[in-house]
Amino acid sequence: MPFPIESVRSSYPALDDGYAYLDGAAGTQTPQPVIDAISAAYRTGIGNVGGAFPASDRSGAIVAACRAAVADLVGGHPDGVLLGPNMTTMTYRLARAVAGPGDEVVVSRLDHDSNVRPWTQTGATVRWAEVDPVTGELPVEQYADLIGPRTRLVAVTAASNVLGTRPDVAAIAELAHRAGALMYVDGVHATPHGPVDMRALGADFYATSAYKWSGPHIGAVVADPALLETLRPDKLAPSPDTVPERFETGTAAFADLAGVTAAVDHLAAMVPGMVPGTGTRRERLLASMAAAEQHELALFAVLIEGLETMAHVTVYGKPARRTATAYFNVAGHTPRQVAEHLAGLGVNVWNGHNYAWELAGALGIRDSGGAVRAGLVHYNDRSDVDRLLDGVARLG
Ligand SMILES: Cc1ncc(COP(=O)(O)O)c(C=O)c1O
């Protein structure tokens, strides 16, 4: 059964503006059910949680539903779902609770800086996993030397936000766990591009951001509730000391959390034949995201081959397992000029290091403006790819 691209696209009102949205890696567009869920929460009336009136109860129900939805998306436990403004803020918060002076942490040069700096700034001793700058791979073997008895935590991405590389996280986790270390997996780029099973990855913590998978600007970190019970984050004196609440500072964005649940339901309903109500939501998500991944990778084969055959284009990395994300430069043009040229043709792409700060350094392009990133998500179609390739070809 082919991926129902037309019906998927029709649920995203923003796509009607005629642009080819190849900027999804920096944030996706939002489908109508998510927009409706957010406005319904405000229309119906919501209050802060813990009050004696129905609007307060509604917010409590929104939070509970959101934890259940995110748990279904990543294969975690609802009581271990921590919700907050974005992944970066939550990772800083957790890093302070997990590691400190006297510990060792292992970070990688493949990662977005939000899974690097929060760990290097804890005061722990830092060990670096290196990237192969030609292939864009993160070799697993190096972790045997990097992880030792004092390793508290290994932070690694499930997918690079520029090269798309999917490292062998499960193999790294096995080494980490054998040494008694924890695994913090950045799933922000990986989550929208295929089925996620955080237990199979060996993730003690799995971080994700809803705005990368059709939801509002909300971040989540998922962990085993029993592990969270062992951690004492900074918190206000009167705020709840329970898990998961003690990890969540301040008042939540309740209406947005309703949008997160709607986004998960939307993803679960994309596949033909898997209408809501057939199978569990987790089962529907796995099927739907597998179909989305197939759709993206089929289109990506055209995109990457097109770029690689242009003599004036340099494509970075050639990882064996990847998301549909391309990172490239065009001879004679800065990345910004390429992005501006493409914007003029109605094609949205990103330029720069995209916060893959260490990686841009390892590739030797950090000081020269980085590169151009074009990424596919499930709502992109063949015409988006053709417009990108045509636009880049014109610069030759
Ligand atoms: C791979 C990756 N990790 C982490 C982040 C940071 O996420 P947030 O914006 O939710 O802090 C991003 C954002 O682009 C990302 O692409």
The ligand as an ORCA input file, in Angstrom:
! r2SCAN-3c Opt
* xyz 0 1
  C      19.345     16.625     17.257
  C      18.834     17.767     18.088
  N      18.977     17.712     19.407
  C      18.530     18.686     20.211
  C      17.941     19.820     19.699
  C      17.476     20.879     20.640
  O      16.111     20.744     20.824
  P      15.249     21.922     21.503
  O      15.064     22.961     20.461
  O      13.971     21.233     21.880
  O      16.009     22.397     22.675
  C      17.768     19.924     18.318
  C      17.158     21.140     17.742
  O      17.274     21.435     16.605
  C      18.220     18.866     17.496
  O      18.093     18.928     16.168
*
